[in-house]
């Protein structure tokens, strides 16, 4: 049992808490499902990029999937081995590509033909070999929120199969490109097995044709996207998920790479906030708290549901309809909408659940609000892993304002 009241008086609110033992449990569960094959878990840094989280996962054996050179550097600072780092993203800058090559990461995941030429030129110029994979868009509907769906042709990600084939043939002949991986990622928060299965089948048949053409692809990267329970979603069986991938690969000798983000950290994180006031008009009741959309954007951006708990509320207390809202000057600033909650008072604690993924990483300083502190819980102990920002931190970069 986490003592939210004690922790919020020790660290103040709004506060992000991450249960590292729970992250370990999730990691081991996934690893277990993949034991039948060579596998590598490259944690999607964008989900939660705190250095202590990365270090914790690195200690468990994880690599990292990064989408900027900043994320690559974070992973390296946290002690992730360079040969377990993948660099993806539709728009990499030249300087980012060059640095990634210099840092000798496992592979750069290409998302267009133009990018391939760019990587080739840069590798030529600095006289090194670029290990690459290609992100293939299998045109499969992941049946998730449109903003987090990525594997359809209407999305900007990856290249079509025909283009990918052409790229592999070119890369295989290039003296500075070494195609070692094939990649797909169809979306996030996926709660059905079928889209993953279909995508694996489509991409593995491309893999087989590449192997037949003597292109030695060693890594079959199935991306991330495993959904978690926020409310009453069904979640997939990890065993079935892994088995489907293995079946699609049949005899091909490859290491399966998986890039989980949300699954590893989502339900291990909490956003702890305090009630400031309550107010009511003829239409609505509002519980105004000290966390806001700048701390957790998901409800405002995707209308995402996050479970919550009013700490110390009695089971038999009468509940009524309300929105939990923050202090930001936007009507879209809410953490929960039309939920039932007992009457609250100043300083009551509300815990917003499932906030470990895409919580702090998507937070901002909107309304000049310093970002929350982050605390790790492990083995019954708590430790500060990111200090609360101060106003001084926020204005530090602003020069020549006189
Ligand atoms: N690999 C690639 C190439 C990705 O683009 C992503 C997520 C992942 C792996 C990890 O996906 P996950 O296992 O976490 O589903 N901000 C949104 C989620 C955006 C996901 C972007 N890509 C949200 O809050 O729901």
Boltz pocket constraint, residues with backbone or C-beta under 6 A from the ligand:
constraints:
  - pocket:
      binder: B
      contacts: [[A, 44], [A, 47], [A, 65], [A, 88], [A, 147], [A, 148], [A, 185], [A, 187], [A, 188], [A, 189], [A, 223], [A, 224], [A, 225], [A, 226], [A, 259], [A, 260], [A, 261], [A, 262], [A, 263], [A, 298], [A, 357], [A, 358]]
      max_distance: 6.0
